[in-house]
Amino acid sequence: MSDMRQLLEIAKSDSPPARMTVDDIVVSGRRRVRRRRLGRSAGAVGGASMAVAALVLATTTLLPEGSGPGDAAAVGGPAAVPEGANAATSGLTHTFTGYEIGDYRVVDSMQVTAGYQSTAIERSNLDVGDGPTITVHAGTLTVYRPGVFRPERFSSGSRVVVQGREGYATTLGVEMQFGDARRDADDRRTLRTETVQLPALAWQYADGAWATIESDNIGERGVPAQIQQQLAERFAVGQPTQARLPYRASYLPAGWQLVSAGRSLVPGDTAVSLAQYARQAPDVGSLTTRVDLDDPEAPYLRVSVAPVETEGPYAHPVTPPCSTEGHFCDVKIDSRYYAEVHDQSGTLSTDEIEKIAEGLEFADPAEPGGWYPVAGG
């Protein structure tokens, strides 16, 4: 099923919490941050994103609680990448693979940082009452490196035992937007933001090493507490494998360093690979939650590889390939894929961004086995 079909189904059929009126439509889904740009314009919303906006498919963000990107200090983290060198970061390894319990599937490790790995949990065979069943993003599994996680967001909940070790089951406040079915005079939905309590679980998968499961959606679209417990009981780590990227970078500006590699956790993002670089790496030595790598305002340099987009008004790669206003350059890899170098920090010159883009050497994006391992792990 296409991303657009799924988004349409979600917007049409989500049920409100019990305290809402029948005129309320729950508008849920994680933040889509892969901003497509039109030609030289910065931040233009394209294709599916515009349709989502028309349906008022809104954002879901974890309420700021404990440490996060806003209060992360530049302590520790990966070593700096010297100018002219390939990206090199120690510790960027995947240590688990996906598995299923009933209609719930934990996807293979998707996004890896020096402090943790994260992946999506999907719910399949969801009957929305009009057409075939669908698969939706239901939650997120995060596996923290030993010694880096503090479970204080969870510790007010109930104590549980998972695989013989300590854990906590609780609910966490998640900020969500809701759309009223009644439209205003301009035929627009009225949005309001509310805090919804969704189930969450933290447990030690090894002594001093924690993992968390958090529901990202409501009711049967999310991950119920009992399913979280079952998924945690089945979780296991395996032999570490080095993170891989479908390119090598012959040039990075002095001081920029790789802080994450893998795939985007944002549903609907079609990129097969996403890496983020930063001048100031977030502190991953003492975390209570994930760093918000998907924050479009975070000062990252993002390099993504995605299928060529030939339809709609926001096709990629663009011509000319670099935008002086949008702080990005597109690179055509072949007839199937392109890469985008996007300076979210807005601090690099167009010449610098273009130099990064021109210095990328690509493997076949369709053959992950042939991708380049991230050095230094």
Backbone torsions as a table, in degrees:
resi	resn	phi	psi	omega
1	MET	NA	139.7	179.9
2	SER	-70.0	156.6	176.8
3	ASP	-57.5	-41.4	-177.6
4	MET	-64.1	-41.4	179.4
5	ARG	-59.4	-45.5	-178.2
6	GLN	-63.7	-41.9	-179.8
7	LEU	-64.3	-38.4	177.7
8	LEU	-63.7	-43.0	-179.8
9	GLU	-63.4	-42.5	-179.3
10	ILE	-63.2	-45.8	-178.4
11	ALA	-63.1	-33.4	-176.1
12	LYS	-77.2	-34.9	-163.4
13	SER	-119.1	0.0	-179.3
14	ASP	-60.8	137.8	178.9
15	SER	-95.9	143.6	-178.0
16	PRO	-79.1	160.6	169.9
17	PRO	-59.9	160.0	-173.0
18	ALA	-59.4	-30.1	-176.2
19	ARG	-77.5	-5.9	179.9
20	MET	-84.9	159.2	175.8
21	THR	-82.7	168.3	-179.2
22	VAL	-68.5	-16.1	178.5
23	ASP	-81.7	-7.0	-178.5
24	ASP	-87.3	140.5	173.9
25	ILE	-118.2	120.3	176.0
26	VAL	-69.0	125.9	179.0
27	VAL	-113.0	106.7	-171.2
28	SER	-125.7	172.0	179.8
29	GLY	133.1	148.5	-179.9
30	ARG	-72.2	159.9	-178.1
31	ARG	-62.8	128.8	174.3
32	ARG	-94.5	117.8	-172.3
33	VAL	-117.4	-1.0	177.4
34	ARG	-77.8	91.4	-173.4
35	ARG	-81.2	116.4	177.8
36	ARG	-82.5	141.2	-175.9
37	ARG	-114.8	142.3	179.3
38	LEU	-97.6	115.3	177.6
39	GLY	53.0	-118.1	-177.1
40	ARG	-98.6	-2.5	-176.1
41	SER	-77.8	144.8	-176.6
42	ALA	-91.3	133.3	169.8
43	GLY	68.6	19.6	178.4
44	ALA	-67.3	139.4	-179.8
45	VAL	-90.8	130.6	-172.1
46	GLY	-122.9	167.2	168.7
47	GLY	42.2	-117.8	-177.0
48	ALA	-60.1	-33.2	-178.1
49	SER	-62.3	-38.1	179.5
50	MET	-66.5	-40.3	178.8
51	ALA	-64.6	-38.9	177.8
52	VAL	-62.5	-43.0	179.3
53	ALA	-62.2	-38.0	-179.7
54	ALA	-64.2	-33.2	178.2
55	LEU	-86.7	-0.5	-178.3
56	VAL	57.5	43.0	172.9
57	LEU	-73.8	115.0	-164.0
58	ALA	-101.5	-173.6	-172.6
59	THR	-96.8	153.9	172.0
60	THR	-126.8	118.2	179.8
61	THR	-133.7	141.5	177.2
62	LEU	-68.6	132.9	178.6
63	LEU	-61.8	140.4	179.3
64	PRO	-61.4	121.5	-176.1
65	GLU	-155.4	124.7	-176.7
66	GLY	72.1	-155.1	-176.7
67	SER	-78.3	153.7	179.3
68	GLY	-170.0	-170.2	-174.1
69	PRO	-63.7	-28.2	-176.9
70	GLY	-71.7	-26.3	-177.4
71	ASP	-118.3	14.0	179.1
72	ALA	-74.3	135.5	178.6
73	ALA	-102.1	158.5	-179.7
74	ALA	-84.2	72.2	-180.0
75	VAL	-121.6	131.1	178.9
76	GLY	67.0	-144.5	179.5
77	GLY	84.1	-178.0	-175.8
78	PRO	-67.0	159.8	176.8
79	ALA	-70.8	152.2	-178.5
80	ALA	-66.2	150.2	178.4
81	VAL	-95.3	117.0	179.6
82	PRO	-70.4	155.5	178.3
83	GLU	-59.8	136.1	177.1
84	GLY	85.3	-2.8	-177.0
85	ALA	-101.6	157.5	172.5
86	ASN	-71.1	154.4	179.4
87	ALA	-59.2	129.7	-178.1
88	ALA	-138.2	119.6	-179.8
89	THR	-143.2	132.8	177.7
90	SER	-83.0	150.8	172.5
91	GLY	84.8	1.5	-179.9
92	LEU	-86.2	80.4	-177.3
93	THR	-128.1	150.9	172.9
94	HIS	-96.1	136.3	-177.1
95	THR	-126.6	6.4	176.7
96	PHE	-146.5	158.3	176.5
97	THR	-120.8	168.9	-173.9
98	GLY	-75.5	164.3	177.8
99	TYR	-160.3	169.0	-175.1
100	GLU	-129.6	148.6	167.2
101	ILE	-136.0	109.2	-177.1
102	GLY	59.2	-127.2	-178.8
103	ASP	-86.2	2.6	-177.5
104	TYR	-104.8	131.3	-178.0
105	ARG	-126.5	124.6	170.0
106	VAL	-86.4	120.8	-178.2
107	VAL	-76.1	153.3	173.6
108	ASP	-50.7	151.5	178.3
109	SER	-45.9	121.2	-173.2
110	MET	-100.8	-45.5	-172.1
111	GLN	-128.2	128.6	-175.8
112	VAL	-125.9	136.5	174.8
113	THR	-128.0	180.0	178.0
114	ALA	-68.5	-19.3	-176.3
115	GLY	-106.4	-20.5	-174.6
116	TYR	-167.6	169.5	169.6
117	GLN	-121.6	149.5	177.2
118	SER	-135.3	154.4	175.6
119	THR	-154.5	168.3	-178.7
120	ALA	-90.0	152.2	169.1
121	ILE	-114.9	124.1	-176.7
122	GLU	-108.5	146.8	173.2
123	ARG	-112.0	121.4	-179.5
124	SER	-104.2	173.1	176.4
125	ASN	56.9	35.5	178.9
126	LEU	-84.4	122.0	-178.0
127	ASP	-88.7	114.9	179.1
128	VAL	-100.5	4.6	170.7
129	GLY	86.5	-3.4	-178.6
130	ASP	-149.1	91.4	-177.4
131	GLY	105.1	-172.2	-176.9
132	PRO	-68.6	162.5	176.8
133	THR	-66.8	159.5	-176.4
134	ILE	-127.4	166.8	173.0
135	THR	-112.3	134.0	-177.9
136	VAL	-128.1	156.1	170.7
137	HIS	-73.0	123.5	-174.5
138	ALA	-110.3	-32.0	-176.1
139	GLY	-168.8	-173.9	-177.3
140	THR	-135.2	133.1	171.9
141	LEU	-103.4	128.7	176.1
142	THR	-123.8	128.9	-178.4
143	VAL	-115.5	110.9	-175.7
144	TYR	-88.4	148.3	175.3
145	ARG	-65.4	153.2	179.4
146	PRO	-55.6	132.5	172.8
147	GLY	83.9	1.8	-174.8
148	VAL	-105.0	-10.3	-171.8
149	PHE	-109.1	136.9	173.8
150	ARG	-113.7	117.8	-171.5
151	PRO	-84.3	31.2	-173.3
152	GLU	-66.7	-25.7	176.1
153	ARG	-67.3	-23.2	-174.1
154	PHE	-103.1	-19.5	-166.3
155	SER	-69.6	-13.7	175.3
156	SER	-80.4	-6.1	178.8
157	GLY	-84.0	-162.3	-178.6
158	SER	-85.1	139.1	174.8
159	ARG	-71.9	136.8	177.1
160	VAL	-134.1	166.2	175.0
161	VAL	-119.3	126.7	179.5
162	VAL	-125.4	118.8	-178.7
163	GLN	52.5	36.4	175.7
164	GLY	82.3	4.2	-178.7
165	ARG	-120.6	163.4	-176.6
166	GLU	-66.5	144.6	173.7
167	GLY	-157.8	176.2	179.7
168	TYR	-137.2	133.7	172.5
169	ALA	-109.9	130.9	-175.2
170	THR	-152.3	-173.1	167.2
171	THR	-123.3	147.2	179.5
172	LEU	-121.3	142.0	176.9
173	GLY	-74.9	123.1	179.3
174	VAL	-118.4	130.3	-179.6
175	GLU	-82.4	121.4	-178.8
176	MET	-131.0	156.1	176.2
177	GLN	-106.9	143.2	-179.3
178	PHE	-123.2	143.2	178.7
179	GLY	-112.2	133.1	177.9
180	ASP	-79.0	133.4	-179.3
181	ALA	-63.8	-25.2	178.2
182	ARG	-82.3	131.3	-177.0
183	ARG	-95.9	158.3	178.5
184	ASP	-83.7	-171.7	-175.5
185	ALA	-63.8	-26.3	179.2
186	ASP	-93.4	15.7	178.0
187	ASP	61.0	38.8	176.3
188	ARG	-115.8	146.5	176.0
189	ARG	-75.6	148.5	175.9
190	THR	-92.5	121.8	-179.1
191	LEU	-100.4	144.9	172.5
192	ARG	-140.4	152.1	-179.1
193	THR	-106.0	132.4	178.0
194	GLU	-135.3	157.6	175.6
195	THR	-96.8	123.4	-178.6
196	VAL	-113.4	135.3	177.7
197	GLN	-86.8	118.3	-178.8
198	LEU	-120.6	147.3	-176.5
199	PRO	-66.2	148.0	179.0
200	ALA	-151.2	154.2	-176.5
201	LEU	-141.2	135.7	172.0
202	ALA	-126.4	136.3	179.8
203	TRP	-150.9	160.3	176.8
204	GLN	-91.4	116.6	176.5
205	TYR	-85.4	-14.0	170.7
206	ALA	-153.2	166.3	-177.7
207	ASP	-59.5	120.8	179.3
208	GLY	75.3	6.9	-179.7
209	ALA	-120.7	121.4	-171.8
210	TRP	-111.5	152.9	170.8
211	ALA	-133.2	155.6	178.7
212	THR	-134.2	148.2	169.1
213	ILE	-123.0	127.8	179.0
214	GLU	-127.8	131.1	175.6
215	SER	-72.8	136.3	179.9
216	ASP	-109.1	4.4	-177.8
217	ASN	-148.9	175.2	-170.8
218	ILE	-98.0	142.0	172.1
219	GLY	59.0	-134.4	-176.0
220	GLU	-70.3	-11.4	174.7
221	ARG	-83.8	-12.6	178.8
222	GLY	-101.8	-158.8	178.6
223	VAL	-116.2	103.3	-179.1
224	PRO	-61.5	159.3	-176.0
225	ALA	-57.7	-42.0	-177.0
226	GLN	-67.3	-33.6	177.0
227	ILE	-71.4	-37.1	176.6
228	GLN	-58.0	-43.5	179.3
229	GLN	-61.8	-43.7	-179.7
230	GLN	-64.8	-41.5	179.2
231	LEU	-64.5	-39.5	179.2
232	ALA	-65.4	-38.5	180.0
233	GLU	-65.2	-27.3	-178.7
234	ARG	-90.1	-12.3	-174.1
235	PHE	-67.1	141.6	176.3
236	ALA	-151.8	145.4	173.9
237	VAL	-92.2	155.8	179.4
238	GLY	-129.9	-159.9	179.7
239	GLN	-68.1	128.9	-180.0
240	PRO	-63.0	139.3	174.0
241	THR	-124.6	138.8	-175.5
242	GLN	-67.5	137.8	173.4
243	ALA	-61.5	146.7	-178.7
244	ARG	-128.4	150.7	176.1
245	LEU	-129.1	149.0	-178.9
246	PRO	-82.0	22.3	178.2
247	TYR	-154.8	162.1	167.5
248	ARG	-120.3	140.9	-178.9
249	ALA	-103.3	117.7	177.5
250	SER	-83.4	-13.6	180.0
251	TYR	-143.9	131.7	166.7
252	LEU	-137.0	142.4	176.9
253	PRO	-59.5	151.0	-176.7
254	ALA	-55.7	133.5	174.4
255	GLY	93.4	-16.9	-179.6
256	TRP	-77.8	139.8	-175.8
257	GLN	-137.1	147.9	179.3
258	LEU	-73.8	127.1	-179.9
259	VAL	-116.5	-15.6	175.2
260	SER	-157.2	152.5	178.6
261	ALA	-147.5	149.6	177.6
262	GLY	139.8	-125.1	-179.9
263	ARG	-132.3	158.8	178.0
264	SER	-70.4	142.0	174.9
265	LEU	-87.5	-1.0	-177.8
266	VAL	-81.9	118.3	178.5
267	PRO	-56.6	139.1	179.4
268	GLY	92.9	-13.9	177.4
269	ASP	-74.8	121.5	-173.9
270	THR	-89.0	-1.4	-178.0
271	ALA	-61.8	135.3	176.8
272	VAL	-85.6	-14.5	179.3
273	SER	-152.6	141.6	177.7
274	LEU	-145.4	130.1	176.0
275	ALA	-131.6	145.0	177.9
276	GLN	-121.4	138.0	177.7
277	TYR	-119.2	151.0	-179.1
278	ALA	-144.3	150.2	171.7
279	ARG	-76.9	-34.3	-178.6
280	GLN	-123.1	102.5	-176.4
281	ALA	-69.3	138.0	176.3
282	PRO	-65.4	149.3	178.3
283	ASP	-73.7	116.8	178.9
284	VAL	-111.6	21.2	-178.8
285	GLY	-86.7	-17.8	-179.5
286	SER	-153.6	96.9	-171.9
287	LEU	-118.2	147.1	168.7
288	THR	-112.7	-8.5	177.5
289	THR	-161.2	174.1	178.1
290	ARG	-69.5	151.8	167.7
291	VAL	-73.7	137.1	-175.9
292	ASP	-79.4	82.1	-179.4
293	LEU	-70.6	-17.7	-179.4
294	ASP	-90.7	3.2	179.5
295	ASP	-67.2	116.3	-177.8
296	PRO	-68.1	-12.2	179.1
297	GLU	-96.0	-7.0	-178.8
298	ALA	-69.5	143.8	-172.8
299	PRO	-81.4	58.2	180.0
300	TYR	-99.7	156.4	165.1
301	LEU	-100.9	117.7	-174.9
302	ARG	-108.5	131.6	173.9
303	VAL	-119.7	115.2	-178.4
304	SER	-121.8	149.3	175.4
305	VAL	-121.4	125.8	-173.3
306	ALA	-144.9	162.2	175.3
307	PRO	-62.2	143.8	175.5
308	VAL	-58.0	137.0	179.9
309	GLU	-109.5	109.4	-175.2
310	THR	-104.7	-13.1	-176.8
311	GLU	-105.6	157.1	177.9
312	GLY	82.7	173.4	-175.2
313	PRO	-78.8	-5.9	-175.0
314	TYR	-122.1	51.0	-177.9
315	ALA	-68.6	149.7	176.4
316	HIS	-134.5	145.3	5.0
317	PRO	-74.2	154.2	-176.0
318	VAL	-90.5	163.3	174.9
319	THR	-130.2	124.9	-4.1
320	PRO	-66.1	161.3	-169.3
321	PRO	-72.8	-16.4	-176.1
322	CYS	-119.2	142.6	179.1
323	SER	-112.0	123.3	178.3
324	THR	-73.4	-26.5	179.8
325	GLU	-91.2	-34.3	-175.0
326	GLY	-88.6	-6.5	178.0
327	HIS	58.9	43.4	178.6
328	PHE	-146.4	158.2	172.0
329	CYS	-134.4	136.5	173.0
330	ASP	-97.6	146.3	176.5
331	VAL	-130.2	121.5	176.0
332	LYS	-77.7	122.8	179.2
333	ILE	-86.4	-51.9	174.9
334	ASP	-158.0	-162.7	-178.1
335	SER	-70.7	-12.7	-175.4
336	ARG	-104.0	-34.0	-169.6
337	TYR	-132.5	154.9	172.3
338	TYR	-139.3	162.5	176.0
339	ALA	-116.7	149.9	176.1
340	GLU	-127.6	128.5	173.8
341	VAL	-106.2	115.1	-173.2
342	HIS	-124.8	118.2	177.4
343	ASP	-90.9	93.2	179.0
344	GLN	-67.5	-23.3	-177.9
345	SER	-70.9	-23.6	-178.4
346	GLY	68.3	19.6	-176.3
347	THR	-104.0	-14.4	-178.4
348	LEU	-93.8	145.1	177.0
349	SER	-73.4	160.8	176.5
350	THR	-59.5	-36.9	178.8
351	ASP	-62.2	-40.6	178.8
352	GLU	-65.4	-45.6	179.5
353	ILE	-61.3	-42.4	179.8
354	GLU	-65.1	-36.8	179.0
355	LYS	-65.5	-39.8	175.5
356	ILE	-61.0	-48.4	-177.4
357	ALA	-61.7	-43.5	-178.3
358	GLU	-69.7	-20.5	-179.3
359	GLY	-90.0	4.7	180.0
360	LEU	-81.0	130.5	174.2
361	GLU	-110.7	126.5	-168.6
362	PHE	-107.2	142.5	162.0
363	ALA	-93.1	176.0	179.8
364	ASP	-71.8	115.1	-179.2
365	PRO	-60.4	-23.3	-178.1
366	ALA	-83.5	-3.8	-177.5
367	GLU	-125.9	80.2	-176.4
368	PRO	-57.4	-26.1	178.8
369	GLY	-63.1	-22.1	-179.8
370	GLY	-100.3	7.5	179.2
371	TRP	-70.9	163.6	-178.1
372	TYR	-84.0	126.6	175.9
373	PRO	-68.2	142.0	175.8
374	VAL	-67.4	125.8	-173.7
375	ALA	-73.1	156.5	169.1
376	GLY	90.9	1.3	-176.9
377	GLY	-85.6	NA	NA
